[in-house]
Amino acid sequence: MKSKKILEMKSITKTFPGVKALDNVTFSVTEGEIHCLVGENGAGKSTLMKVLSGVYPFGEYEGDILFSEEIQKFRGIRDSEKTGIAIIYQELALIPELTVYENIFLGHEIQKNGVLNWNETIKQAGEILIKVGLDINPETKVKELGVGKQQLIEIAKALSRDVKLLILDEPTAALNEDDCDNLLQLLKDLQSQGVTSIMITHKLKEVIRIADMVTVLRDGQTICTLNAGKGEVSENILIKNMVGREINNIYPSRKHEISNEIVLEVKNWTAHNKQYGHNILNNIALNVKKGEIIGIAGLMGAGRTEFARSLFGNPDHYVITGNLYIDGKEKLFKHPETAIEAGLAYVSEDRKKNGLILIQDIKQNITIANLNKIRKKIIIDDNAEIVTAEKYRNALSIKTPSIEQKLNKLSGGNQQKVSLAKWLFVNPEILILDEPTRGIDVGAKYEIYTIMNELVTQGMSIIMISSELPEILGMSDRVYVMSEGQITGEMPTNEATQEKIMHLATN
């Protein structure tokens, strides 16, 4: 491993109105290494990388950036790209209607005598695709590819610019296990070709697997830099430095009696997708008791989210057959509004697309699902809205300088808490949580788990869909496993293991 520093960020301070996002942060990366940047949501990781890449230009922060031993004063992303820095965000910046080769060279098209040279573009795109391990036609439209392949195309875009330092912000958040493995192996392959990488991730197992060095940020400050080669990187050490305390058991214990009263039951539940002409759910049967957390496990594409949405007012307009009972009374909800009125709430897996309105503020997002409760005749009672938002801000420890803060300014963990607050405000009897901790850090996860435990202790029932098997085993009372739109098994958690669940999920 070379000892030359490719990047040094010295005493970086970045302030937003009411918030010091970065406070005298120092961060350095050695040429040729894979350096992971970790910390709780809101620790300043993405902000630091936006300073580095020029999203927050020179003059909007204090401190110095040295790249290849030269002080840099980036005025925008184009400046950082010219020096060989490329950043890939969690929300991919591809244009679905364009081809792969058009996306790869977008913004720096290959020209000959002032005319776009498409033949050469396609040829070079094919060569870059081989480097990232993608065996696809460069003329394929991006919209025809899965998320995993789209992520690799983002990396191909970076390689097309002769990248020296590749920054990846939560690159595996939306990927399945195979795509995660492919991406991590690609970073290792690129490392052997001389590419230095910085990866922001909440998945500590990935950090342990891939990192040469790890820097931990907390509350906008550098806490430590750990050397994996010296045995300094372990899950316990990372967690302790990230949250400022040891979390010996990330799944808080819960001691309460579960009632025998069944609050939700489905029988022979089948959903037919008219658009594609096939059943996406087949003869589902399950029940949920008062005060119980039910875990639903399964691989991507098993039908878990489709099941949740079919219960919650069927917004995808599947043809539904079968029976749904809430508190013993048969129901069939044709709109989410009627599901809410019956005591059902659904926290969606994609909080940014389906769960929240990012351009609105916190108080508007919290109250939007139950405006009747805060209105006077046809007018929203502003005071009631403020009181409600402050109540949930305090109850869920939402970190924000104000409930007037726009959602797009919050970290992922705090956005998730707002999404949860929105549905708690409708006072549901049954809460469906679809991937409740996706993309949030270990400290925020613990807080979400604690809230879940408090809710069921108070008598609420929870259906939790999760792709993380430790989470299923750590938080559920019973587990249902789905595969190809069917329930393939059900067991109490104390009898479940990851191996049993995976066996049922692959049936």
Long-range contacts (C-beta under 8 A, 24 or more apart in sequence): 1-30, 1-32, 1-33, 1-212, 2-30, 2-31, 2-32, 3-30, 4-30, 4-31, 5-29, 5-30, 5-31, 5-66, 5-69, 6-30, 6-31, 6-32, 6-67, 6-68, 6-164, 6-165, 6-196, 7-52, 7-65, 7-66, 7-67, 7-165, 7-196, 8-64, 8-65, 8-66, 9-48, 9-51, 9-52, 9-63, 9-64, 9-65, 9-66, 10-63, 10-64, 10-65, 10-66, 11-62, 11-63, 11-64, 12-48, 12-51, 12-61, 12-62, 12-63, 12-65, 13-61, 13-62, 13-63, 14-44, 14-47, 14-48, 14-51, 14-56, 14-60, 14-61, 14-62, 16-409, 17-401, 18-401, 18-402, 19-401, 20-220, 21-47, 21-220, 22-47, 22-48, 22-51, 22-61, 22-220, 23-219, 23-220, 23-221, 24-63, 24-221, 24-222, 25-63, 25-217, 25-220, 25-221, 25-222, 26-222, 27-215, 27-222, 28-225, 29-165, 29-196, 29-198, 29-213, 30-196, 30-212, 30-213, 31-196, 32-191, 32-194, 32-196, 33-191, 33-196, 33-197, 33-212, 33-213, 34-187, 34-188, 34-191, 34-196, 34-197, 34-199, 34-210, 34-211, 34-212, 34-213, 35-196, 35-197, 35-198, 35-199, 35-211, 35-212, 35-213, 35-214, 35-215, 36-198, 36-199, 36-200, 36-201, 36-206, 36-207, 36-210, 36-211, 36-213, 36-214, 36-215, 37-198, 37-199, 37-200, 37-214, 37-215, 37-217, 38-200, 38-201, 38-202, 38-204, 38-207, 38-214, 38-215, 38-216, 38-217, 38-238, 38-242, 38-441, 39-216, 39-217, 39-218, 39-223, 39-242, 39-441, 40-218, 40-242, 40-243, 40-411, 40-413, 40-441, 40-442, 40-443, 40-444, 41-411, 41-412, 41-413, 41-414, 41-440, 41-441, 41-443, 41-444, 42-219, 42-399, 42-410, 42-411, 42-413, 42-414, 43-217, 43-218, 43-219, 43-220, 43-242, 43-441, 44-217, 44-219, 44-220, 44-221, 45-169, 45-200, 45-217, 46-169, 46-200, 47-220, 48-217, 49-87, 49-167, 49-169, 49-198, 49-200, 52-80, 52-85, 52-87, 52-167, 53-77, 53-80, 53-85, 53-87, 53-167, 54-78, 54-79, 54-80, 67-165, 68-164, 81-161, 83-164, 84-161, 84-162, 84-163, 84-164, 84-165, 85-163, 85-164, 85-165, 85-167, 86-157, 86-158, 86-161, 86-163, 86-165, 86-166, 86-167, 87-167, 87-168, 87-169, 88-151, 88-154, 88-155, 88-158, 88-166, 88-167, 88-168, 88-169, 88-171, 89-169, 90-169, 90-170, 90-171, 90-173, 90-174, 90-439, 91-352, 92-147, 92-150, 92-151, 92-154, 93-154, 94-142, 94-150, 94-153, 94-154, 95-142, 96-141, 96-142, 96-143, 97-141, 97-142, 97-143, 98-141, 98-142, 99-138, 99-139, 99-140, 99-141, 99-142, 100-125, 100-129, 100-136, 100-137, 100-138, 100-139, 100-140, 100-141, 100-142, 100-145, 100-153, 100-156, 101-125, 101-126, 101-138, 101-139, 103-142, 103-153, 103-157, 104-128, 104-138, 104-153, 104-156, 104-157, 104-160, 105-157, 105-160, 106-157, 108-160, 108-161, 124-160, 125-156, 125-160, 128-156, 128-159, 128-160, 129-156, 131-156, 131-159, 131-190, 131-193, 132-156, 132-159, 132-186, 133-182, 133-185, 133-186, 133-189, 146-179, 147-174, 147-175, 147-179, 148-175, 148-176, 148-178, 148-179, 148-182, 148-183, 151-175, 151-179, 151-183, 152-182, 152-183, 152-186, 155-186, 155-190, 159-190, 159-195, 163-195, 164-195, 164-196, 165-195, 165-196, 165-197, 165-198, 166-190, 166-195, 166-196, 166-197, 166-198, 167-197, 167-198, 167-199, 167-200, 168-197, 168-198, 168-199, 168-200, 169-200, 170-200, 170-201, 170-202, 170-439, 171-199, 171-201, 172-201, 172-203, 172-206, 173-202, 173-438, 173-439, 176-299, 176-300, 176-467, 180-206, 184-209, 184-210, 202-439, 202-440, 202-441, 202-442, 204-235, 204-238, 204-239, 204-442, 205-235, 207-233, 207-238, 208-233, 208-234, 208-235, 214-238, 216-241, 216-242, 218-242, 218-243, 218-244, 239-442, 242-441, 242-442, 242-443, 243-442, 243-443, 243-446, 247-442, 247-443, 247-446, 250-442, 250-445, 250-446, 250-449, 250-474, 251-449, 251-470, 251-471, 251-474, 251-475, 252-446, 252-449, 252-450, 252-453, 254-453, 254-456, 254-457, 256-291, 256-456, 256-457, 257-291, 258-289, 258-290, 258-291, 258-292, 258-477, 259-289, 259-290, 259-291, 259-292, 260-289, 261-289, 261-290, 262-287, 262-288, 262-289, 262-290, 262-325, 262-328, 263-288, 263-289, 263-290, 263-326, 263-327, 263-429, 263-430, 263-461, 264-288, 264-324, 264-325, 264-326, 264-344, 264-430, 264-461, 264-463, 265-323, 265-324, 265-325, 266-311, 266-322, 266-323, 266-324, 266-325, 267-322, 267-323, 267-325, 268-321, 268-322, 268-323, 269-307, 269-310, 269-320, 269-321, 269-322, 269-323, 269-324, 270-320, 270-321, 270-322, 271-306, 271-307, 271-310, 271-314, 271-318, 271-319, 271-320, 271-485, 272-318, 272-319, 272-320, 272-321, 273-316, 273-318, 274-317, 274-318, 274-319, 279-485, 280-306, 280-318, 280-485, 281-306, 281-307, 281-310, 281-318, 281-485, 281-486, 282-485, 282-486, 283-322, 283-486, 284-322, 284-485, 284-486, 284-487, 285-487, 286-480, 286-487, 286-490, 288-430, 288-461, 288-463, 289-461, 290-459, 290-461, 291-456, 291-457, 291-459, 291-460, 291-461, 292-456, 292-461, 292-462, 292-477, 292-478, 293-452, 293-456, 293-461, 293-462, 293-464, 293-475, 293-476, 293-477, 294-461, 294-462, 294-463, 294-464, 294-476, 294-477, 294-478, 294-479, 294-480, 295-464, 295-465, 295-466, 295-471, 295-472, 295-473, 295-475, 295-476, 295-478, 295-479, 295-480, 295-493, 296-463, 296-464, 296-465, 296-466, 296-479, 296-480, 296-481, 296-482, 297-466, 297-467, 297-469, 297-472, 297-479, 297-480, 297-481, 297-482, 297-501, 297-505, 298-481, 298-482, 298-483, 298-505, 299-467, 299-483, 299-505, 299-506, 300-467, 301-484, 302-482, 302-483, 302-484, 302-485, 302-505, 303-482, 303-484, 303-485, 303-486, 304-434, 304-465, 304-482, 305-349, 305-434, 305-465, 306-485, 307-482, 308-346, 308-432, 308-434, 308-463, 308-465, 309-346, 311-339, 311-344, 311-346, 311-432, 312-336, 312-339, 312-344, 312-346, 312-432, 313-337, 313-338, 313-339, 326-429, 326-430, 327-429, 340-369, 340-370, 340-426, 340-428, 343-428, 343-429, 343-430, 344-428, 344-429, 344-430, 344-432, 345-369, 345-423, 345-424, 345-426, 345-428, 345-430, 345-431, 345-432, 346-423, 346-431, 346-432, 346-434, 347-419, 347-420, 347-423, 347-431, 347-432, 347-433, 347-434, 347-436, 348-419, 348-434, 349-434, 349-435, 349-438, 349-465, 351-415, 351-416, 351-419, 352-415, 355-419, 355-422, 356-407, 356-415, 356-418, 356-419, 356-422, 357-407, 358-406, 358-407, 358-408, 359-406, 359-407, 359-408, 360-406, 360-407, 361-403, 361-404, 361-405, 361-406, 361-407, 362-389, 362-393, 362-398, 362-400, 362-402, 362-403, 362-404, 362-405, 362-407, 362-410, 362-418, 363-388, 363-389, 363-403, 363-404, 365-407, 365-418, 365-419, 365-422, 366-392, 366-403, 366-418, 366-421, 366-422, 366-425, 367-422, 367-425, 368-422, 369-422, 369-423, 369-425, 369-426, 370-425, 370-426, 370-427, 373-425, 388-425, 392-421, 392-424, 392-425, 393-421, 395-421, 396-420, 396-421, 396-447, 396-451, 397-447, 411-440, 411-444, 412-439, 412-440, 412-444, 413-440, 413-441, 413-443, 413-444, 413-445, 413-447, 413-448, 414-444, 416-440, 416-444, 416-448, 417-444, 417-447, 417-448, 420-448, 420-451, 424-455, 428-460, 429-460, 429-461, 430-460, 430-461, 430-462, 430-463, 431-455, 431-460, 431-461, 431-462, 431-463, 432-462, 432-463, 432-465, 433-462, 433-463, 433-464, 433-465, 434-465, 435-465, 435-466, 435-467, 436-464, 436-466, 437-466, 437-468, 437-471, 438-467, 449-474, 449-475, 469-498, 469-501, 469-502, 470-498, 472-496, 472-501, 473-497, 473-498, 473-501, 481-505, 483-507
